[in-house]
């Protein structure tokens, strides 16, 4: 027996929940399948102390309620999951959990799809792949596996207590790597952090959060990254009520900063001579944001207090002025390596010729696939800079649902007889 639905949504994270709400707005019958629990990535694929990187007033759907946090707070990961699940319940989202989707194929002689799941086959006119941006953790094959070094991805990191005794090397200085390294150093672990190119925005400036500044400056709606910045990460944190990430200050507290890891030889990690360059570029991004904010305040005559101290950078620590180029892991006492090196998308379950390129990246225009009836949601930069944020995916989901409704109207059109 093949179950039939109009639109099948794969994934019940923030993307799938937003899709369901907008499909309901159009009156489109649909079903959401989730292989785990609702918002599972927030629950079990993040470290224990993680909080949202944006304040509650910003990182939410319209009408979404956080059980504990006020508007200016940064909700803990479990609270975010609870808020998403509560939103789904309040919208009567038809979510079926514990069901994995294993393949998607075109139905012969029919415009729809045949979807294989762990609980049987489903026929669907439309499919929204809402599995998000963080699917397969990426660990570079740089340090050989051995019995003395515990290598994990940041997705598997939980807390300092869960690591082996000894020093820790964190590779990657985006939001995950920077926050994890800071937590380890505060817990008394000797910590090293490899830093590549990154943006380093102010958490707050002149009484407003970074998210607010990106909004009024129009930067959330950038349609694509500037040329040459495709691989930049953003180091921002909501920890301890939200604070600006400053790698110099972390170093002055005991963290050892390193350049990008480029190789491994005879037990030593080889490091690029780019630490000062990467720190300087992050500083330039930080100072540019301050300058744009100041110009906005002056232009519109806003009554926001000046913050001259925010423009003053700390002195360079020794590890920046005299960078390490070769790090012998054994001599440094490093027994743990945490790779905060991102994720790759996995759409291998989609068996359609025009869905993805040779590298597995989906072809799409604002989430609309060239394969009729197939849609994507939750992709990085799907339509704008904010697409992977909770509020950003809400807007992308509206567009995808609108496109499904438009196509439904075309299919249902029947010309009047003469």
GUGUTI-386979 format. One record per residue (C-alpha): x, y, z; residue in one letter. Coordinates in steps of 0.02 Angstrom, whole numbers, padded with zeros to 5 digits, always signed. Last residue first. Example, Ala and Ser with C-alpha at 12.3 -4.5 7.8 and 13.67 -1.06 7.14 Angstrom:
<sites>
+00684-00053+00357S;+00615-00225+00390A;
</sites>
This chain:
<sites>
-00837+01376-01282X;-00778+01274-01134X;-00694+01367-00993X;-00509+01331-00978X;-00459+01215-00836X;-00328+01273-00710X;-00287+01146-00575X;-00107+01120-00630X;-00074+01307-00643X;-00150+01339-00472X;-00042+01201-00397X;+00112+01279-00476X;+00074+01446-00392X;+00040+01360-00225X;+00206+01268-00233X;+00295+01432-00274X;+00212+01519-00127X;+00267+01377-00012X;+00447+01400-00070X;+00439+01588-00046X;+00365+01575+00129X;+00495+01444+00174X;+00633+01566+00126X;+00559+01697+00242X;+00550+01576+00390X;+00724+01512+00349X;+00790+01685+00387X;+00706+01700+00557X;+00781+01535+00615X;+00951+01575+00542X;+01017+01475+00393X;+00947+01599+00265X;+01016+01756+00348X;+01142+01801+00213X;+01010+01793+00078X;+00913+01679-00039X;+00980+01506-00003X;+01137+01583+00072X;+01168+01423+00170X;+01028+01298+00132X;+00879+01281+00249X;+00751+01235+00116X;+00756+01141-00048X;+00615+01110-00172X;+00567+00972-00294X;+00403+00979-00392X;+00482+01009-00561X;+00668+00963-00559X;+00749+01131-00596X;+00744+01152-00407X;+00662+01299-00318X;+00754+01342-00157X;+00793+01523-00201X;+00846+01463-00374X;+00909+01285-00359X;+01040+01158-00408X;+01087+01058-00256X;+01267+01028-00204X;+01317+00845-00218X;+01491+00878-00287X;+01443+00821-00463X;+01294+00940-00462X;+01125+00908-00382X;+00941+00891-00432X;+00952+00873-00621X;+00971+00684-00635X;+00854+00633-00493X;+00892+00500-00362X;+00882+00607-00205X;+00947+00501-00061X;+01124+00563-00094X;+01069+00736-00036X;+01205+00752+00094X;+01272+00926+00130X;+01447+00947+00196X;+01489+01010+00368X;+01607+01127+00456X;+01786+01123+00514X;+01772+01136+00702X;+01890+00986+00715X;+01924+00951+00898X;+02094+00872+00932X;+02127+00791+01100X;+02286+00720+01178X;+02397+00873+01158X;+02540+00870+01284X;+02634+01005+01189X;+02782+00886+01171X;+02665+00752+01103X;+02582+00869+00979X;+02742+00942+00908X;+02684+01110+00843X;+02777+01188+00696X;+02755+01369+00641X;+02721+01448+00810X;+02693+01635+00796X;+02806+01763+00881X;+02702+01923+00879X;+02538+01828+00885X;+02587+01696+01013X;+02665+01835+01117X;+02500+01928+01136X;+02463+02084+01032X;+02397+02227+01138X;+02209+02243+01155X;+02105+02337+01025X;+02028+02509+01057X;+01876+02549+00949X;+01753+02484+01078X;+01825+02608+01202X;+01749+02752+01103X;+01573+02689+01137X;+01449+02830+01097X;+01275+02821+01170X;+01128+02801+01049X;+01009+02947+01019X;+00989+02923+00833X;+01019+03071+00717X;+00981+02976+00557X;+01144+03004+00467X;+01250+03012+00625X;+01184+02847+00692X;+01205+02762+00523X;+01383+02827+00506X;+01426+02760+00679X;+01353+02590+00636X;+01452+02582+00475X;+01611+02629+00568X;+01582+02499+00703X;+01551+02366+00571X;+01712+02418+00482X;+01807+02402+00646X;+01753+02220+00668X;+01788+02173+00486X;+01959+02255+00497X;+01994+02161+00659X;+01952+01996+00574X;+02070+02041+00431X;+02207+02083+00557X;+02183+01917+00648X;+02195+01822+00483X;+02352+01915+00429X;+02435+01893+00599X;+02399+01705+00595X;+02453+01679+00415X;+02622+01592+00428X;+02541+01424+00394X;+02558+01286+00522X;+02633+01112+00514X;+02571+00994+00649X;+02709+00884+00718X;+02714+00697+00750X;+02839+00662+00613X;+02750+00771+00484X;+02576+00845+00474X;+02512+00977+00357X;+02429+01146+00328X;+02349+01193+00493X;+02297+01375+00487X;+02389+01494+00601X;+02398+01467+00788X;+02333+01555+00944X;+02378+01490+01117X;+02242+01520+01247X;+02307+01581+01415X;+02199+01729+01467X;+02300+01849+01358X;+02265+01732+01213X;+02077+01744+01238X;+02092+01933+01245X;+02186+01931+01079X;+02054+01817+01003X;+01913+01939+01035X;+01738+01866+01020X;+01613+01999+01070X;+01500+01947+01210X;+01325+01879+01234X;+01239+01840+01398X;+01373+01721+01457X;+01381+01637+01286X;+01291+01719+01139X;+01444+01709+01028X;+01509+01769+00861X;+01649+01709+00749X;+01590+01712+00570X;+01671+01597+00443X;+01750+01653+00280X;+01757+01525+00140X;+01663+01622+00006X;+01750+01786+00048X;+01849+01807-00113X;+01704+01883-00209X;+01575+01959-00091X;+01451+01834-00021X;+01281+01822-00103X;+01106+01895-00091X;+01141+02019+00048X;+00980+02032+00146X;+01055+02020+00320X;+01167+02168+00276X;+01028+02296+00257X;+01110+02416+00379X;+00955+02415+00489X;+00957+02225+00497X;+01143+02195+00517X;+01142+02322+00659X;+00998+02235+00746X;+01084+02065+00736X;+01243+02144+00808X;+01146+02193+00962X;+01110+02375+01003X;+01165+02484+01148X;+01302+02578+01057X;+01380+02416+00998X;+01338+02237+01042X;+01414+02072+00990X;+01543+02160+00882X;+01580+02066+00721X;+01729+01951+00691X;+01732+01890+00511X;+01852+01748+00478X;+02005+01689+00384X;+02090+01545+00476X;+02130+01522+00660X;+02201+01364+00737X;+02166+01364+00924X;+02274+01287+01061X;+02206+01248+01233X;+02281+01200+01401X;+02123+01150+01492X;+02075+01249+01647X;+01887+01254+01620X;+01900+01434+01556X;+02020+01373+01421X;+01900+01236+01369X;+01752+01354+01360X;+01850+01480+01256X;+01907+01344+01136X;+01728+01283+01118X;+01662+01459+01085X;+01794+01498+00954X;+01777+01332+00865X;+01587+01339+00857X;+01571+01521+00804X;+01708+01508+00674X;+01888+01487+00727X;+01932+01316+00658X;+02047+01182+00727X;+02040+01159+00915X;+02193+01077+00994X;+02169+01015+01172X;+02294+00982+01311X;+02288+00829+01422X;+02163+00714+01506X;+02041+00641+01381X;+01883+00738+01343X;+01708+00718+01417X;+01743+00837+01562X;+01776+00981+01442X;+01598+00968+01375X;+01494+00893+01232X;+01601+00881+01074X;+01527+00765+00942X;+01470+00902+00821X;+01638+00988+00850X;+01717+00841+00759X;+01822+00718+00856X;+02004+00663+00864X;+02069+00579+01023X;+02258+00570+01010X;+02368+00435+01088X;+02297+00281+01002X;+02324+00341+00825X;+02228+00408+00676X;+02338+00508+00559X;+02326+00699+00574X;+02276+00783+00411X;+02128+00687+00342X;+02012+00836+00361X;+01858+00804+00469X;+01693+00860+00390X;+01531+00829+00484X;+01388+00769+00370X;+01219+00857+00385X;+01230+01038+00443X;+01144+01147+00312X;+00964+01094+00333X;+00865+00936+00302X;+00717+01029+00228X;+00708+00936+00062X;+00534+00991+00006X;+00445+00861-00101X;+00296+00892-00215X;+00162+00781-00294X;+00200+00645-00168X;+00185+00455-00168X;+00243+00374-00006X;+00321+00202+00015X;+00348+00109+00178X;+00399+00137+00358X;+00587+00163+00339X;+00547+00276+00193X;+00548+00263+00003X;+00478+00414-00088X;+00393+00400-00258X;+00380+00567-00343X;+00255+00670-00443X;+00235+00724-00624X;+00175+00553-00682X;+00230+00438-00824X;+00357+00351-00715X;+00359+00420-00537X;+00522+00513-00508X;+00631+00446-00370X;+00670+00491-00190X;+00765+00375-00076X;+00799+00331+00107X;+00681+00443+00205X;+00690+00402+00390X;+00534+00393+00501X;+00552+00411+00689X;+00441+00565+00693X;+00282+00603+00595X;+00244+00788+00591X;+00074+00856+00535X;+00103+01034+00602X;-00044+01083+00710X;+00015+01264+00711X;+00026+01272+00901X;+00113+01103+00901X;+00247+01159+00778X;+00277+01317+00880X;+00295+01212+01037X;+00422+01099+00951X;+00521+01252+00895X;+00515+01327+01069X;+00567+01163+01149X;+00715+01147+01030X;+00768+01326+01068X;+00751+01289+01254X;+00862+01136+01234X;+00995+01241+01147X;+00999+01375+01282X;+00913+01539+01241X;+01014+01699+01216X;+00922+01833+01314X;+00865+02004+01249X;+00684+01952+01220X;+00667+01856+01384X;+00712+01674+01401X;+00620+01538+01496X;+00488+01450+01389X;+00535+01534+01224X;+00378+01577+01125X;+00366+01589+00935X;+00236+01717+00880X;+00328+01759+00719X;+00472+01635+00703X;+00626+01660+00810X;+00806+01716+00816X;+00776+01903+00834X;+00685+01933+00998X;+00773+01781+01072X;+00947+01855+01048X;+01063+01781+00916X;+01201+01652+00933X;+01082+01532+01020X;+01156+01446+01172X;+01275+01299+01180X;+01324+01234+01352X;+01303+01048+01316X;+01386+01042+01145X;+01281+01023+00988X;+01215+00874+00891X;+01095+00809+01023X;+00955+00933+01056X;+00977+01071+00927X;+01003+00943+00790X;+00847+00848+00847X;+00728+00993+00812X;+00579+00872+00816X;+00641+00699+00861X;+00732+00574+00749X;+00700+00523+00568X;+00580+00668+00538X;+00441+00664+00408X;+00325+00812+00378X;+00160+00780+00288X;+00062+00898+00176X;-00107+00961+00120X;-00091+01137+00052X;-00210+01262+00133X;-00099+01407+00084X;-00064+01456+00264X;-00042+01271+00303X;+00099+01264+00176X;+00174+01415+00265X;+00170+01332+00436X;+00236+01167+00368X;+00383+01249+00281X;+00431+01340+00442X;+00429+01174+00537X;+00533+01091+00402X;+00664+01228+00403X;+00676+01240+00593X;+00701+01054+00610X;+00569+00929+00558X;+00652+00853+00405X;+00585+00793+00237X;+00427+00887+00189X;+00305+00790+00079X;+00177+00887-00021X;+00013+00821-00094X;+00013+00657-00001X;-00015+00476-00052X;+00023+00319+00050X;+00072+00168-00054X;+00000+00000+00000X;
</sites>
